[in-house]
Amino acid sequence: MDTWAPGLVPRRVEEISLPEILKSLDLTQEQFVDLCILLGCDYCDKIKGIGLKRALPLIQSHKSIEEIIRNIDCLKYIPPEGWPFREARELFLQPMVVNTDEVTLEWSDLDEEGLVQLLVHEKKAKYVSSVRPRETSRRPRGIWTQ
């Protein structure tokens, strides 16, 4: 599908259908999530040496990360110590969601110390000290801004 809006250059947009992808790869939703975890996700590290060329056939033949671990050469492909792939799988399959009808969002001044505490100390995000100065406008930014 081609998209166009005044002032924008036309671009090609590709629609990706999960049911079609699952069918073409001959995977269940759970197996697809395991494939994504093997390829690397935000929630955990991956097994070094297992990329797309190895991960897809492994999932297709062994059906789960547990079975892959039982059947691969664990001296060559070493799962990370304490690898939380089960927790990652659960986050993908059963995401924690909030009923948006019960949430009220309000703008307030940024609590930078609280944000660093949450992200760096509690969630273990990497801290980058060279951050751009904060914009004074509270207007949401995106493709519609000039």
HELIX and SHEET records of a PDB file:
HELIX    1   1 LEU A   18  LEU A   25  1                                   8    
HELIX    2   2 GLN A   29  LEU A   39  1                                  11    
HELIX    3   3 LEU A   52  HIS A   62  1                                  11    
HELIX    4   4 ILE A   65  ASN A   71  1                                   7    
HELIX    5   5 PHE A   85  LEU A   93  1                                   9    
HELIX    6   6 THR A  100  GLU A  102  5                                   3    
HELIX    7   7 GLU A  112  VAL A  116  1                                   5    
HELIX    8   8 GLN A  117  GLU A  122  3                                   6    
SHEET    1   A 2 ASP A   2  THR A   3  0                                        
SHEET    2   A 2 ARG A  11  ARG A  12 -1                                        
END                                                                             
